[in-house]
């Protein structure tokens, strides 16, 4: 499958197109269900082409706050309980400037039953989670979220301060048990600038700089590979589960400006 994540370099064009499209295309609280549906159909075609996407209430579910407390840090949980069936999941935030937030492709060391991350939400919007099953079929679930301004929200610090320690990583592990998947929380220091945030000192817009690829491996087996864009919140936090093999977890991250970082973490020994 070829991804068609909207390039952030074209962000101004995306915004201009939205503005010129008129009231029938405007995003936000005043949109009708028909307008939101039309928007999704256009996005789905741009990403998945003519592939059929069926609705599901079992293969994937989205858990997100109905009204976000902080539009720049919206917690999302994707639940995929059918073990062994899920090849990948894509998260699309329909009315964000770059709707395709992330795609996670799972490897043999993954347990994709639950995946958590934090995203930016720029407007009242539908979110869609689209899973690809091992037989190549697509299924989607959606949820409506009320939030605004998440993509342009300032960091609350200078750009230089936000970039200090960029690429530093930490990993927390939940209690482990023999023969069971291990739950882990990966934290990465990175501002994930969206390109829409204004520097509060210079009053210029900070250029987009965000993690665009992240690979987690357990030994020589991939847990997941994430392809991301500007909708991932600053200092990304990703909660996932994996099947341990007694070897360290390796994390490799890169961003759209050419930065790259690698770290290794040793999971705790299983407890009875």
PAZAPA-4460 file (N, C-alpha, C; in steps of 0.05 Angstrom, whole numbers, plus 32768, in hexadecimal, padded with zeros to 4 digits):
% residues 272
    n_x    n_y    n_z   ca_x   ca_y   ca_z    c_x    c_y    c_z   seq   type   mol
   8011   7FE8   8000   8000   8000   8000   8012   8019   8000     1      X     A
   800C   802C   7FEF   801B   8045   7FEE   800D   805A   7FFE     2      X     A
   801C   8066   8011   8011   807C   8021   8011   8096   8011     3      X     A
   7FFD   80A6   8017   7FFC   80C0   800A   7FF7   80D6   801F     4      X     A
   8009   80D7   8033   8006   80EA   8048   800B   8106   803C     5      X     A
   7FFA   8119   8042   7FFD   8134   8037   8017   8140   8040     6      X     A
   8029   8148   802E   8043   8153   8036   803F   816E   8044     7      X     A
   804D   8172   805B   804A   818A   806A   8055   81A2   805A     8      X     A
   8067   819D   8048   8071   81B3   8037   805B   81C1   8028     9      X     A
   8046   81B2   8023   802F   81BD   8014   8019   81C6   8026    10      X     A
   801F   81CB   8040   800B   81D1   8053   7FFC   81EB   804C    11      X     A
   800A   81FF   8043   7FFD   8218   803C   7FE9   8214   8026    12      X     A
   7FF1   8203   8013   7FDE   81FD   7FFD   7FC5   81EF   8006    13      X     A
   7FC9   81DC   8019   7FB2   81CE   8025   7F9F   81E2   8032    14      X     A
   7FAA   81F4   8042   7F9A   8208   8050   7F8C   821A   803D    15      X     A
   7F9A   8223   8028   7F8E   8235   8015   7F78   8228   8006    16      X     A
   7F7C   820F   7FFF   7F67   8200   7FF1   7F4E   81FE   8002    17      X     A
   7F52   81F8   801C   7F3B   81F6   802E   7F2C   8210   8030    18      X     A
   7F3B   8226   8032   7F2F   8240   8035   7F1F   8248   801C    19      X     A
   7F29   8241   8004   7F1C   8248   7FEC   7F04   8237   7FE5    20      X     A
   7F02   8220   7FF3   7EED   820E   7FEC   7ED1   8217   7FF4    21      X     A
   7ECF   822A   8007   7EB5   8236   800D   7EA7   8227   8024    22      X     A
   7E90   8230   802C   7E82   8226   8043   7E7C   8208   8041    23      X     A
   7E76   81FE   8029   7E6F   81E2   8027   7E86   81D0   802E    24      X     A
   7E9F   81DB   802E   7EB7   81CB   8033   7EC4   81D2   804E    25      X     A
   7EB8   81E7   805C   7EC5   81F0   8074   7EC4   81DB   808A    26      X     A
   7ED9   81D9   8099   7EDB   81C6   80AF   7ED3   81D3   80C9    27      X     A
   7EC8   81C2   80DB   7EC3   81CD   80F5   7EA8   81C4   8100    28      X     A
   7EA0   81D2   8116   7E88   81CA   8124   7E6E   81CD   8113    29      X     A
   7E6E   81DF   80FF   7E56   81E4   80EF   7E53   81D0   80D8    30      X     A
   7E66   81BE   80D4   7E64   81AB   80BE   7E4C   8198   80C2    31      X     A
   7E3F   8192   80AD   7E2A   817D   80AE   7E36   8162   80AC    32      X     A
   7E27   814D   80B3   7E31   8132   80B0   7E37   812C   8093    33      X     A
   7E27   8137   8081   7E2C   8132   8064   7E47   813E   805C    34      X     A
   7E4D   8156   8066   7E67   8163   805F   7E7E   8153   806A    35      X     A
   7E7B   8149   8083   7E91   8139   808E   7E95   811F   807F    36      X     A
   7E7E   8113   8077   7E80   80FA   8067   7E8E   80FF   804D    37      X     A
   7E87   8115   803F   7E93   811B   8026   7EB1   8121   8029    38      X     A
   7EB8   812E   803E   7ED5   8133   8044   7EE4   8119   8047    39      X     A
   7ED9   8107   8057   7EE6   80ED   805C   7EE9   80DD   8042    40      X     A
   7ED4   80DD   8031   7ED6   80CE   8018   7EEC   80D9   8006    41      X     A
   7EF0   80F3   8006   7F06   80FF   7FF7   7F21   80F7   8002    42      X     A
   7F23   80F9   801D   7F3D   80F1   8029   7F43   80D4   8025    43      X     A
   7F2F   80C3   8029   7F33   80A6   8026   7F3C   809F   800A    44      X     A
   7F31   80AC   7FF6   7F39   80A7   7FDA   7F56   80B0   7FD6    45      X     A
   7F5E   80C7   7FE1   7F79   80D0   7FDD   7F8E   80BE   7FEA    46      X     A
   7F86   80B0   8000   7F99   809F   800E   7F98   8082   8004    47      X     A
   7F80   8078   8002   7F7C   805B   7FFC   7F73   8056   7FE0    48      X     A
   7F70   806B   7FCF   7F68   8066   7FB4   7F4B   805C   7FB2    49      X     A
   7F47   8049   7FA1   7F2C   803E   7F9D   7F27   8025   7FAE    50      X     A
   7F38   801F   7FC1   7F34   8008   7FD2   7F1B   800B   7FE4    51      X     A
   7F0C   7FF6   7FE7   7EF4   7FF7   7FF8   7EFC   7FF7   8015    52      X     A
   7EEF   8009   8024   7EF3   800B   8041   7ED8   8004   804F    53      X     A
   7ED7   7FEE   805D   7EBE   7FE6   806A   7EBE   7FF1   8087    54      X     A
   7EA6   7FF6   8092   7EA4   7FFE   80AD   7EA7   7FE6   80C0    55      X     A
   7EB1   7FEB   80D8   7EB4   7FD5   80EB   7EB0   7FE0   8107    56      X     A
   7EA5   7FCF   8118   7EA3   7FD6   8135   7EB2   7FC2   8146    57      X     A
   7EC2   7FB1   8138   7ED1   7F9C   8147   7EEF   7F9C   8141    58      X     A
   7EF7   7FA1   8128   7F13   7F9F   8121   7F23   7FB7   812B    59      X     A
   7F17   7FCE   812E   7F25   7FE5   8138   7F11   7FF8   8145    60      X     A
   7F19   8004   815B   7F09   8018   8169   7F1A   802F   8171    61      X     A
   7F0F   8048   8170   7F1D   8060   8178   7F12   8069   8193    62      X     A
   7F23   806E   81A6   7F1C   807A   81C0   7F29   8095   81C1    63      X     A
   7F1A   80AA   81C0   7F24   80C5   81C1   7F10   80D6   81D1    64      X     A
   7F1A   80EC   81DE   7F07   80FD   81ED   7EF3   810A   81DA    65      X     A
   7EDA   810B   81E2   7EC6   8119   81D1   7ECD   8137   81CE    66      X     A
   7ED7   8142   81E4   7EE1   815E   81E3   7EFD   815E   81EF    67      X     A
   7F11   8166   81E0   7F2C   8165   81E9   7F32   817B   81FD    68      X     A
   7F41   8174   8212   7F49   8188   8226   7F60   8199   821B    69      X     A
   7F71   818D   820A   7F87   819B   81FE   7F89   8191   81E1    70      X     A
   7F82   81A2   81CE   7F81   819A   81B2   7F9D   8193   81A7    71      X     A
   7FB2   819B   81B4   7FCD   8194   81AB   7FD7   8179   81B7    72      X     A
   7FC8   816E   81CA   7FCF   8155   81D6   7FB7   8144   81DB    73      X     A
   7FAB   813A   81C6   7F93   812A   81C7   7F9A   810D   81C9    74      X     A
   7F92   80FF   81DF   7F99   80E3   81E2   7F87   80D1   81D1    75      X     A
   7F93   80BF   81C2   7F84   80AD   81B1   7F8C   8090   81B8    76      X     A
   7F77   807F   81BA   7F7C   8062   81BE   7F6F   8053   81A6    77      X     A
   7F7F   8043   8199   7F74   8032   8183   7F74   8015   818E    78      X     A
   7F5D   8009   818E   7F5A   7FEE   8197   7F55   7FDB   8180    79      X     A
   7F65   7FC6   817E   7F63   7FB3   8168   7F65   7F97   8173    80      X     A
   7F4E   7F8C   817E   7F4F   7F74   818E   7F52   7F5A   817F    81      X     A
   7F50   7F5A   8164   7F51   7F41   8155   7F6F   7F3A   8150    82      X     A
   7F7A   7F2A   8162   7F96   7F23   8161   7F9D   7F15   8146    83      X     A
   7FB2   7F1E   813A   7FBC   7F12   8121   7FAF   7F1B   8108    84      X     A
   7F9A   7F2B   8109   7F8D   7F34   80F1   7F96   7F4E   80E6    85      X     A
   7FA2   7F5F   80F7   7FA8   7F7B   80EF   7FC4   7F7E   80E5    86      X     A
   7FC6   7F87   80CC   7FE1   7F8D   80C0   7FEA   7FA9   80C6    87      X     A
   7FD7   7FBD   80C5   7FDE   7FD9   80C8   7FC5   7FE8   80D1    88      X     A
   7FCA   8000   80DC   7FB4   8012   80E3   7FBD   802E   80DC    89      X     A
   7FAA   803D   80D0   7FAF   8059   80C9   7F9C   806B   80D9    90      X     A
   7FA6   8081   80E4   7F95   8094   80F2   7F93   80AD   80E1    91      X     A
   7F7B   80B5   80DA   7F76   80CD   80CA   7F65   80E0   80DA    92      X     A
   7F6E   80F9   80DC   7F5F   810E   80E9   7F54   8120   80D3    93      X     A
   7F3B   811D   80CC   7F31   8127   80B3   7F36   8144   80AE    94      X     A
   7F31   8155   80C2   7F32   8172   80BD   7F4D   817F   80C6    95      X     A
   7F61   816F   80CB   7F7B   817A   80CF   7F87   8182   80B4    96      X     A
   7F99   8196   80B4   7FA6   819F   809B   7FB3   8188   808B    97      X     A
   7FC0   8176   8099   7FCA   815D   808E   7FBC   8146   809C    98      X     A
   7FA6   813C   8090   7F94   812A   809F   7FA2   810F   80A7    99      X     A
   7FB4   8105   8096   7FC0   80EB   809C   7FD3   80EE   80B3   100      X     A
   7FCB   80E7   80CB   7FDB   80EA   80E3   7FF2   80D6   80E5   101      X     A
   7FEB   80BC   80E1   8000   80A8   80E3   7FF6   808D   80D9   102      X     A
   8009   807D   80D0   8003   8061   80C9   8016   8050   80D9   103      X     A
   800C   803B   80E6   801C   8028   80F5   8019   800D   80E6   104      X     A
   8030   8003   80DD   8030   7FE8   80D1   803D   7FD5   80E5   105      X     A
   8030   7FC0   80EB   8038   7FAE   8100   8049   7F97   80F6   106      X     A
   805D   7F90   8105   806F   7F79   80FE   8069   7F61   810F   107      X     A
   8079   7F4C   810C   8073   7F33   811A   8076   7F35   8138   108      X     A
   8084   7F49   8143   8088   7F4B   8160   8072   7F5D   816C   109      X     A
   805F   7F66   815D   804A   7F78   8167   8033   7F69   8173   110      X     A
   8027   7F76   8187   800C   7F6F   8190   7FFB   7F88   818D   111      X     A
   7FED   7F8B   8177   7FE0   7FA4   8171   7FC4   7FA8   817E   112      X     A
   7FBF   7F98   8194   7FA5   7F9A   81A0   7F9E   7FB6   81A9   113      X     A
   7FB2   7FC5   81B2   7FAD   7FE1   81BB   7FC5   7FF2   81B5   114      X     A
   7FBF   800A   81AA   7FD4   801D   81A3   7FCB   8038   81AD   115      X     A
   7FDC   8047   81BB   7FD5   8061   81C5   7FE9   8076   81BB   116      X     A
   7FDF   808D   81B4   7FF0   80A4   81AC   7FE2   80BE   81B2   117      X     A
   7FF0   80D4   81AE   7FE5   80EF   81B2   7FE7   80FE   8198   118      X     A
   7FD2   810C   8191   7FD1   811A   8177   7FC7   8137   817B   119      X     A
   7FCC   8147   8166   7FC1   8162   8164   7FA6   8161   8154   120      X     A
   7F93   8170   815E   7F79   8172   814F   7F74   8190   814A   121      X     A
   7F71   8197   8131   7F6F   81B3   812A   7F53   81BE   8128   122      X     A
   7F3F   81AC   8127   7F23   81B5   8125   7F10   81A0   812D   123      X     A
   7EF7   81A6   8132   7EE3   8192   8137   7EE4   817F   811F   124      X     A
   7EE7   8165   8124   7EED   8153   810D   7EE5   8137   8113   125      X     A
   7EE0   8128   80FE   7EE0   810B   8100   7EFC   8101   80FF   126      X     A
   7F02   80EB   810E   7F1A   80DC   810C   7F13   80C1   8101   127      X     A
   7F25   80B6   80F0   7F21   809C   80E5   7F39   808A   80EB   128      X     A
   7F34   8072   80F4   7F49   805E   80F6   7F43   8049   80E1   129      X     A
   7F56   8044   80CF   7F53   8031   80BA   7F67   801A   80BE   130      X     A
   7F5D   8002   80C1   7F6F   7FEC   80C4   7F70   7FDC   80AA   131      X     A
   7F88   7FD2   80A5   7F8C   7FBF   808E   7F90   7FA4   809A   132      X     A
   7F80   7F91   8093   7F83   7F76   809D   7F97   7F66   808C   133      X     A
   7F9F   7F4F   8097   7FB4   7F40   808A   7FAC   7F37   806D   134      X     A
   7F92   7F36   8068   7F89   7F2F   804D   7F86   7F47   803B   135      X     A
   7F8E   7F5F   8044   7F8F   7F76   8033   7F75   7F86   8033   136      X     A
   7F61   7F80   8043   7F48   7F8F   8045   7F4B   7FA6   8058   137      X     A
   7F3A   7FBB   8053   7F3B   7FD3   8064   7F20   7FD6   8073   138      X     A
   7F23   7FDE   808C   7F0B   7FE2   809D   7F10   7FFC   80AD   139      X     A
   7EFA   800B   80B1   7EFD   8025   80BF   7EE9   8029   80D5   140      X     A
   7EF2   8038   80E9   7EE1   8042   80FF   7EE6   805F   8101   141      X     A
   7ED2   806E   810C   7ED6   808B   810F   7ECC   8094   812A   142      X     A
   7ED6   80AC   8131   7ECC   80BA   8149   7ECE   80D8   8144   143      X     A
   7EBA   80E7   814E   7EBA   8104   814B   7EC7   8110   8164   144      X     A
   7ED9   8123   8161   7EE7   8130   8177   7EE4   814E   8174   145      X     A
   7EDE   815B   818B   7EDC   8178   818C   7EF6   8183   8197   146      X     A
   7F05   8191   8186   7F1E   819E   818D   7F24   81B3   8178   147      X     A
   7F35   81C6   817E   7F3C   81DA   816A   7F57   81E6   8171   148      X     A
   7F67   81EC   815C   7F80   81FA   815F   7F98   81E9   8167   149      X     A
   7F95   81CF   8167   7FAB   81BE   8170   7FC4   81BF   815E   150      X     A
   7FC0   81C4   8144   7FD8   81C4   8132   7FE7   81DE   8133   151      X     A
   7FDA   81F3   813C   7FE8   820D   813E   7FEE   8216   815A   152      X     A
   7FE7   8205   816E   7FED   820C   818A   800B   820F   818F   153      X     A
   8014   8225   819B   8030   8229   81A0   803A   8216   81B5   154      X     A
   8055   8211   81B4   8061   81FE   81C7   8063   8209   81E3   155      X     A
   8061   8224   81E6   8064   8230   8200   8081   8233   8208   156      X     A
   8094   8231   81F5   80B0   8235   81FA   80BD   823D   81DF   157      X     A
   80D6   8245   81E0   80E4   824C   81C8   80E9   8233   81B7   158      X     A
   80ED   8237   819D   80F3   8220   818B   810C   8212   8194   159      X     A
   8120   8222   819C   8139   8217   81A5   8136   8205   81BE   160      X     A
   8125   820E   81D0   8120   81FE   81E8   8111   81E5   81E1   161      X     A
   80FD   81E7   81CF   80ED   81D0   81C7   80FE   81BB   81B9   162      X     A
   8114   81C3   81AD   8125   81B0   819E   813C   81A5   81AF   163      X     A
   813F   81AE   81C7   8154   81A4   81D9   814F   8186   81DE   164      X     A
   8164   8176   81DC   8162   815A   81E1   8152   814A   81CC   165      X     A
   814F   8157   81B5   813F   814A   81A0   814A   812E   8199   166      X     A
   8138   811A   8199   8140   80FF   8193   8144   80EE   81AC   167      X     A
   8145   80FB   81C4   8147   80EB   81DD   812E   80DA   81DF   168      X     A
   8132   80C2   81EA   811C   80AF   81ED   811C   80A2   8208   169      X     A
   8104   809C   8211   8100   808C   8229   80EC   8076   8224   170      X     A
   80EE   8061   8233   80DA   804B   822F   80D2   8041   824B   171      X     A
   80B8   803E   824F   80AE   8032   8268   80A0   8018   8261   172      X     A
   80A4   8004   8272   8098   7FEA   826E   8085   7FE4   8285   173      X     A
   806E   7FD8   827E   805B   7FCE   8292   8066   7FB4   829D   174      X     A
   8059   7FAA   82B2   8061   7F90   82BD   805F   7F7A   82A9   175      X     A
   8073   7F69   82A8   8074   7F54   8293   806D   7F39   82A0   176      X     A
   8062   7F27   828F   805B   7F0C   8297   8064   7EF9   8281   177      X     A
   806D   7EE1   8289   8077   7ECE   8275   8061   7EC7   8260   178      X     A
   8069   7EC8   8247   8057   7EC0   8231   8042   7ED5   822A   179      X     A
   8044   7EED   8236   8030   7F02   8231   803E   7F1A   8223   180      X     A
   802F   7F29   8212   803A   7F41   8207   8041   7F55   821C   181      X     A
   8054   7F66   8216   805E   7F7A   8228   8054   7F95   821F   182      X     A
   8049   7FA5   8231   8040   7FC0   822B   8057   7FD3   8230   183      X     A
   805B   7FE5   821C   8071   7FF8   821E   8067   8014   8216   184      X     A
   8074   8028   8222   806E   8044   821B   8087   8051   8212   185      X     A
   8088   805A   81F9   809F   8067   81ED   809A   8086   81EE   186      X     A
   80AE   8094   81F8   80AD   80B2   81F9   80C5   80BD   81EA   187      X     A
   80C0   80CE   81D7   80D5   80DA   81C7   80D5   80F8   81C9   188      X     A
   80EC   8103   81CE   80EF   8120   81D0   80F1   812B   81B3   189      X     A
   80DD   8139   81AA   80DD   8145   818F   80C6   8159   818E   190      X     A
   80CA   8171   8185   80B4   8185   8185   809E   817F   8171   191      X     A
   80A4   816F   815C   8090   816A   8148   8082   8184   813E   192      X     A
   8092   8197   8137   8087   81B1   812E   8074   81AC   8116   193      X     A
   805D   81B8   8116   8049   81B3   8102   804C   81C5   80E9   194      X     A
   805B   81DB   80EC   805D   81EF   80D6   8048   8204   80D8   195      X     A
   8036   8201   80EC   8020   8215   80F0   8024   8225   810A   196      X     A
   8039   821F   8119   803D   822C   8132   804E   8245   812F   197      X     A
   8046   825A   813C   8054   8274   813A   8068   8277   8151   198      X     A
   8080   827D   814A   8095   8283   815E   808C   829D   816D   199      X     A
   8089   829B   8187   807F   82B1   8197   8092   82C8   8199   200      X     A
   80AB   82C4   8192   80C0   82D9   8193   80C2   82E7   8178   201      X     A
   80C7   82D7   8163   80CB   82E2   8148   80B2   82E8   8139   202      X     A
   809C   82DB   8142   8082   82DD   8134   8083   82D0   8118   203      X     A
   8097   82C0   8113   8098   82B0   80FB   808D   8294   8100   204      X     A
   8084   8286   80EB   807B   826B   80EF   8093   8258   80F0   205      X     A
   8093   8246   8103   80A9   8233   8106   80A6   821E   80F0   206      X     A
   80BB   8219   80E1   80BA   8204   80CC   80B2   81E9   80D7   207      X     A
   80A3   81DA   80C7   809A   81BF   80D0   80B3   81AD   80D3   208      X     A
   80B3   81A0   80EA   80C8   818B   80EF   80BB   8176   8101   209      X     A
   80B8   815E   80F6   80A9   814A   8104   80B4   812E   80FE   210      X     A
   80AF   811C   8111   80B8   8100   810D   80A7   80F4   80F7   211      X     A
   80B3   80EB   80E2   80A4   80DF   80CB   80A7   80C1   80C9   212      X     A
   80BA   80B5   80D8   80BC   8098   80D8   80C7   808F   80F3   213      X     A
   80BB   8079   80FD   80C3   806E   8117   80C0   8050   8115   214      X     A
   80D6   8042   811B   80D6   8024   811A   80DE   8019   8135   215      X     A
   80CE   8007   813F   80D4   7FF9   8159   80D7   7FDC   8152   216      X     A
   80ED   7FD0   815C   80F3   7FB4   8157   80FA   7FA6   8171   217      X     A
   80F1   7F8D   8173   80F9   7F7B   8189   810C   7F66   817F   218      X     A
   8125   7F69   8185   8139   7F57   8179   813A   7F5D   815B   219      X     A
   8137   7F48   814B   8137   7F4B   812E   811B   7F4C   8122   220      X     A
   8107   7F4F   8133   80EB   7F4F   812A   80DF   7F6B   812E   221      X     A
   80D1   7F75   811A   80C5   7F8F   811B   80AC   7F8E   812D   222      X     A
   80A9   7FA2   813E   8090   7FA6   814D   807D   7FB7   813C   223      X     A
   8086   7FCF   8135   8076   7FDF   8123   8088   7FF4   8115   224      X     A
   807F   7FFE   80FF   808B   8014   80F1   8075   8029   80EE   225      X     A
   807A   8041   80F8   8067   8057   80F6   8071   806B   80E2   226      X     A
   805F   8073   80D0   8063   808A   80BE   8051   80A1   80C8   227      X     A
   805D   80B8   80CF   804E   80CD   80DC   804F   80E7   80CD   228      X     A
   803F   80FA   80D7   803D   8115   80CB   8039   8129   80E1   229      X     A
   802F   8141   80DB   802F   8157   80EE   8019   8154   8103   230      X     A
   8007   8141   8101   7FF2   813F   8115   7FFB   8130   812E   231      X     A
   8012   8123   812E   801C   8117   8146   8025   812D   8159   232      X     A
   801D   812B   8172   8023   8140   8186   8041   8143   818B   233      X     A
   8049   8159   8196   8065   815E   819D   806D   814A   81B2   234      X     A
   8087   8143   81B3   8092   812F   81C5   8081   8116   81C5   235      X     A
   8081   8108   81AF   806E   80F1   81AB   8070   80DC   81C2   236      X     A
   8059   80D2   81CA   8057   80BC   81DD   8046   80A7   81D0   237      X     A
   8050   808F   81CE   8042   8079   81C0   8042   8061   81D3   238      X     A
   802B   8057   81D9   8027   803F   81EA   8020   8028   81D8   239      X     A
   802F   8012   81DA   802A   7FFA   81C9   8031   7FE1   81D8   240      X     A
   802C   7FCA   81CC   8033   7FB1   81D8   8043   7FA0   81C4   241      X     A
   8055   7F8F   81CE   8066   7F7F   81BD   806A   7F63   81C9   242      X     A
   8073   7F51   81B8   8078   7F35   81C1   8096   7F33   81C6   243      X     A
   809E   7F31   81DF   80BB   7F31   81E5   80C9   7F17   81DD   244      X     A
   80E2   7F1A   81D7   80F2   7F02   81D1   810C   7F02   81E1   245      X     A
   810D   7F12   81F6   8124   7F14   8207   813A   7F26   81FD   246      X     A
   8135   7F33   81E6   8149   7F45   81DB   8140   7F62   81DF   247      X     A
   8152   7F76   81DE   814A   7F92   81E2   8138   7F9C   81CC   248      X     A
   8129   7FB1   81D3   8119   7FBF   81BF   812B   7FD4   81B3   249      X     A
   812A   7FD6   8198   8139   7FEB   818A   8125   7FFE   817E   250      X     A
   812B   8018   8181   811A   802D   8176   812B   803E   8163   251      X     A
   8121   8042   814A   812E   8054   8137   811A   8068   812E   252      X     A
   8121   8082   8130   810F   8098   8129   811D   80AB   8116   253      X     A
   810E   80B6   8104   8119   80CB   80F2   8104   80E0   80EE   254      X     A
   810D   80F9   80E6   80F9   810E   80E1   80FD   8119   80C5   255      X     A
   80EB   812A   80BD   80EA   8134   80A2   8101   8147   809B   256      X     A
   8110   814F   80B0   8127   8161   80AB   8141   8151   80AA   257      X     A
   8140   8137   80AA   8158   8127   80A8   8164   811D   80C2   258      X     A
   8157   8125   80D8   8161   811B   80F2   815B   80FE   80F6   259      X     A
   816D   80F0   8104   8168   80D3   8109   8174   80CC   8124   260      X     A
   8167   80B9   8132   816F   80B2   814D   8169   8094   8151   261      X     A
   8179   8087   8161   8175   806B   8168   817A   8067   8186   262      X     A
   816A   8056   8192   816D   804F   81AE   8166   8032   81B2   263      X     A
   8170   8026   81C7   816A   800A   81CD   8161   8009   81EA   264      X     A
   814E   7FF8   81F0   8142   7FF5   820B   8140   7FD8   8212   265      X     A
   8146   7FD1   822A   8144   7FB5   8234   812B   7FB1   8244   266      X     A
   8118   7FA1   823B   8100   7F9C   824B   8106   7F8D   8265   267      X     A
   80F6   7F90   8279   80FB   7F81   8292   80F5   7F64   828E   268      X     A
   8100   7F53   829F   80FB   7F36   829D   80DF   7F30   82A6   269      X     A
   80D2   7F1C   829A   80B6   7F15   82A1   80B4   7F0D   82BF   270      X     A
   809D   7F15   82CB   8098   7F0C   82E6   8082   7EF7   82E6   271      X     A
   8081   7EE7   82FA   806D   7ED2   82FB   8053   7EDD   8306   272      X     A
***
